[in-house]
Amino acid sequence: MLKASTVLLYILLVFEFQFVFMCESNQTRQGCRIQEGTCLCGVGCYSEYRYSSREECRKALKGRGDDPCQVNPCENGGSCSQISFEPGYRCRCEGTGFYGNRCQNACPIPGTSTGRYSFPHECIVI
């Protein structure tokens, strides 16, 4: 029988694997992105982690003029990350109880029909 901590670790690893690989495999990289006015480094899609190093990210942060995340377009407590393609930002809704491009949709109640084929990943509570 598996321990609860082992099961939780497995769920977290699966969730992170799915989250990181939501882009094409040749579009994944280790790098940095601008999130809420600071440089955040990690692994993800090339379009999000567009800077190859923290120093490159800091230079971009210092020299940028128009930051779409300065006035947070994300609703309901979502966090804004600057990205390289339109509209120039991405909202992260995980843990807010909402999903959508701007965290504008309330998460469905588990066990109810949503009319969707899958449960939004932002709504999964671990």
N, C-alpha and C positions, 0 to 999 in steps of 0.2 A: 504494500500500500504506500502511495506517495504521500509525503508530508505536504502540508498546506504551503509552506515556504517554497518547496520545489515546484509545485503547481503554479504558484504566483510568479516565480522567476520564469518559468516556461511561457506563461501568458505574456509577460512583459517582453520577452525576447521575440516571440511571434509578432506581437503588436509593433515593436520597433522594426523588425524585418519588413513587415508589410508597409509601414510608413516610409522607410528609407527607399524601398524599391517600388514606389508608386510611379516612378519615372522609368524610362528605358534604361537597360543595364549599361549602355554606353554613355548615358547622360548622368551617371552617378559619380560624385567626386568628394574628396575631403577638401574643405576650404572654409571660408568665412562669409558671413552675410551681415547686413546692418539690420538690427532689430531694436525698435524702441530707442533709437539714438545711440546704441552701443554696438560693438562688433561681437558677434556670436559665432564661434567656430565649431564645426562638427562635420558630419557626413550627410549628404543628401543630394538632391537633384542639382545639376550644373546651373540651372536657371535661378535657383535660390542661393546657392553657395558660390557666388560668382567671383569672389576674391580668393586668390590662391594662398594668401597668408594674412595673419593678423595685421602686419604692418601695411600691406596693400589696402586692407579694409579701413584702417585708421586714416590713411591718406585720403581715401574716397570720402570717408565720413567728414573729415576736416574741410574738404574742398567742395562738397555738394551744396547746391543752392536750394533746389526744390525737393523737399522730403515729403512724400505722400503720407508718411506715418506721423508727421509732426502734429497734425490734427487727426487723431486716430479715427479712421473710417469704420473700424470694427465696432459692432454693437455688443451689448450684453456681456462686457468684460473680456471680449476677445483681444488677443495681442496682435499687433501689426508688424510684419516683416517686409522690408523693402526688397523687391525683386527686379530683374532686368527686363521683363516684358510687361505689356499693358495689363492692368492699369497702374503698374509700378509698385504694387503692394499685394500681400497675401495675408488674410486673417487666419489666425490659429485659434480654433474654438474649443479645443480639448479641455474638459473640466468645467466648462461654463454651463452645460445643459442646453446648448444651442449649436446649430450647424448652419452651413451655407456660406456663400462667398463673403458675407459680412457678418456671420454669426447671427443672422436675423430670424432663423427658423427654430422653434422650440423642438427639442428632441422628443421623439415619440415615446410613449410609455411602453415598456417591454410587455409583450404579449398581446398588444393591440395591432390591428391591421393598419399599415401606413400607406398602402397602395404602392410601395416601393419594393423592389426585389431584394434589397439588402438594407441592413441597419446602418445608418451613417457611422463611420468609424469615430467621429468626434463625440458620439453619444455613448460609446462603450465605457462603462465604469469598471475599473479593476479594483 
